[in-house]
Amino acid sequence: MHNRVASFITGNPAAAAAAAVALGGALTILGAYVFQYGFGLPPCPLCLEQRIPYYVAIPLALVVAKAAQQRVPRPWVVGGLGLLVLAMLIGAGLGVYHAGVEWKWWAGPQDCSGPLDPLGTRDLLQQLQTVSIVRCDEAAWRFLGLSLAGYNVLISLLLAAIAAWGIAASLPRKLPGS
């Protein structure tokens, strides 16, 4: 098994990188769902926004991996990997923004971290019973000082680096002295 994986990586690094991004992205989204449904930690609006790059990158990575295996022209594969890098860097940026909101380095969106707007007096009790706000400026969980937003930054940067490696490894190599 180990030899098959190693030969796949060395034989087609672009396909291997894209497959790793798809797998890593899928595991990350699965982890988010485990925290949400398994541990009862509902996501805030910023948490949900951080999932969007994964929802784009996972299917794109599968298409890029298949294209690289089918020997689609290199510019298309490299372009697809470049889009994966971009998507994961956007994900990292969203994670940095959210982590900064959690650490109170800057203000977050008012709908999940600002003061509540006045509710008025009409049907106040009913409004209070239906209001469910998950705050963006309070980390629901931390491990080793990092919240889920912080871990998203690290995972997104790792996946971006893997896609960038796929680009670099699939470019033609110049021989020394040529």
C-alpha positions as CSV (number, residue, x, y, z in Angstrom):
1,M,0.0,0.0,0.0
2,H,2.8,2.4,1.0
3,N,4.6,1.8,-2.3
4,R,1.4,2.5,-4.3
5,V,0.9,5.8,-2.6
6,A,4.5,6.8,-3.0
7,S,4.5,5.9,-6.7
8,F,1.2,7.8,-7.2
9,I,2.7,11.0,-5.5
10,T,5.9,10.8,-7.5
11,G,4.3,9.7,-10.7
12,N,1.6,12.4,-10.8
13,P,2.2,15.1,-8.2
14,A,-0.6,17.4,-9.5
15,A,-3.2,14.6,-9.1
16,A,-1.8,13.7,-5.7
17,A,-1.9,17.3,-4.5
18,A,-5.5,17.8,-5.7
19,A,-6.6,14.5,-4.1
20,A,-4.9,15.6,-0.8
21,V,-6.7,18.9,-0.9
22,A,-10.1,17.1,-1.6
23,L,-9.5,14.7,1.2
24,G,-8.2,17.3,3.7
25,G,-11.1,19.6,2.8
26,A,-13.7,16.8,3.2
27,L,-12.2,15.8,6.6
28,T,-12.3,19.4,7.7
29,I,-16.0,19.8,6.8
30,L,-16.7,16.5,8.4
31,G,-15.0,17.7,11.6
32,A,-17.1,20.9,11.5
33,Y,-20.2,18.8,11.3
34,V,-19.0,16.6,14.2
35,F,-18.6,19.7,16.3
36,Q,-22.0,21.1,15.2
37,Y,-24.1,18.0,15.4
38,G,-22.1,15.7,17.6
39,F,-21.0,18.1,20.3
40,G,-23.9,20.6,20.0
41,L,-21.7,23.6,19.1
42,P,-23.8,25.5,16.5
43,P,-21.8,27.6,14.0
44,C,-22.0,31.4,14.0
45,P,-22.4,33.2,10.7
46,L,-18.7,33.7,10.3
47,C,-18.2,29.9,10.9
48,L,-20.6,29.2,8.1
49,E,-18.8,31.6,5.8
50,Q,-15.5,29.8,6.5
51,R,-17.0,26.6,5.1
52,I,-17.7,28.2,1.6
53,P,-14.1,27.9,0.3
54,Y,-14.2,24.2,1.2
55,Y,-17.5,23.7,-0.6
56,V,-15.8,25.2,-3.7
57,A,-12.4,23.5,-3.3
58,I,-13.5,19.9,-2.6
59,P,-15.4,19.3,-5.9
60,L,-12.8,21.5,-7.8
61,A,-10.0,19.4,-6.3
62,L,-11.7,16.2,-7.4
63,V,-12.1,17.5,-11.0
64,V,-8.4,18.7,-11.0
65,A,-7.2,15.3,-9.7
66,K,-9.2,13.5,-12.4
67,A,-8.0,15.9,-15.1
68,A,-4.4,15.4,-14.0
69,Q,-4.8,11.6,-14.1
70,Q,-6.3,11.9,-17.6
71,R,-3.3,13.9,-18.7
72,V,-5.3,17.0,-19.5
73,P,-2.9,19.7,-20.8
74,R,-0.7,21.1,-18.0
75,P,-2.0,24.7,-18.1
76,W,-5.5,23.5,-17.2
77,V,-4.3,21.4,-14.3
78,V,-1.9,24.1,-13.1
79,G,-4.8,26.6,-13.4
80,G,-7.0,24.4,-11.4
81,L,-4.4,24.0,-8.7
82,G,-4.0,27.8,-8.7
83,L,-7.7,28.2,-8.0
84,L,-7.4,25.7,-5.2
85,V,-4.5,27.8,-3.7
86,L,-6.7,30.9,-4.0
87,A,-9.7,29.3,-2.5
88,M,-7.7,28.0,0.5
89,L,-6.0,31.4,1.0
90,I,-9.5,33.0,1.0
91,G,-10.5,30.4,3.7
92,A,-7.4,31.3,5.7
93,G,-8.2,35.0,5.4
94,L,-11.8,34.4,6.7
95,G,-10.3,32.4,9.5
96,V,-7.9,35.1,10.5
97,Y,-10.7,37.7,10.4
98,H,-12.9,35.4,12.6
99,A,-10.1,34.7,15.1
100,G,-9.4,38.4,15.3
101,V,-13.1,39.0,16.1
102,E,-12.9,36.3,18.8
103,W,-9.8,37.9,20.4
104,K,-11.5,41.3,20.2
105,W,-8.7,42.7,17.9
106,W,-11.4,44.2,15.7
107,A,-15.1,44.4,15.5
108,G,-17.1,41.7,13.8
109,P,-20.3,41.9,12.0
110,Q,-23.1,43.4,14.0
111,D,-25.5,40.5,13.4
112,C,-23.4,38.2,15.5
113,S,-21.0,40.3,17.6
114,G,-22.4,43.7,17.9
115,P,-25.0,45.0,20.4
116,L,-28.5,43.8,19.9
117,D,-30.8,46.2,18.2
118,P,-33.8,47.3,20.3
119,L,-36.5,44.7,20.1
120,G,-39.3,47.1,20.6
121,T,-42.3,46.4,22.8
122,R,-44.7,44.6,20.4
123,D,-44.7,40.9,20.9
124,L,-41.5,41.2,22.9
125,L,-41.9,37.8,24.7
126,Q,-42.5,36.0,21.4
127,Q,-39.4,37.7,19.8
128,L,-37.3,36.7,22.8
129,Q,-38.4,33.1,22.5
130,T,-37.5,32.9,18.8
131,V,-34.2,34.8,18.9
132,S,-31.2,32.5,18.7
133,I,-27.9,34.3,18.3
134,V,-24.6,32.4,18.1
135,R,-22.0,35.0,18.8
136,C,-19.0,35.4,16.5
137,D,-16.9,37.1,19.1
138,E,-17.0,34.3,21.6
139,A,-15.1,31.1,20.8
140,A,-17.3,28.1,21.6
141,W,-14.2,25.8,21.9
142,R,-10.5,26.2,22.3
143,F,-7.6,23.7,22.3
144,L,-4.0,24.8,22.9
145,G,-5.2,28.4,22.8
146,L,-6.7,28.1,19.3
147,S,-10.4,28.3,18.4
148,L,-11.9,26.4,15.5
149,A,-11.3,29.6,13.5
150,G,-7.6,29.4,14.3
151,Y,-7.4,25.8,13.3
152,N,-9.2,26.7,10.1
153,V,-6.4,29.1,9.3
154,L,-3.8,26.4,9.8
155,I,-5.7,23.8,7.8
156,S,-6.4,26.3,5.0
157,L,-2.8,27.3,4.8
158,L,-1.7,23.7,4.8
159,L,-4.1,22.9,1.9
160,A,-3.0,26.0,0.0
161,A,0.7,24.9,0.4
162,I,-0.2,21.4,-0.8
163,A,-1.9,22.8,-3.9
164,A,1.1,25.1,-4.5
165,W,3.5,22.2,-4.2
166,G,1.4,20.4,-6.8
167,I,1.9,23.4,-9.1
168,A,5.7,23.5,-8.5
169,A,6.1,19.7,-8.8
170,S,4.2,19.6,-12.1
171,L,6.2,22.4,-13.8
172,P,8.9,21.3,-16.3
173,R,12.3,20.9,-14.7
174,K,15.4,22.4,-16.2
175,L,18.4,20.2,-16.2
176,P,21.6,21.6,-14.7
177,G,23.8,23.1,-17.4
178,S,21.0,23.5,-19.9
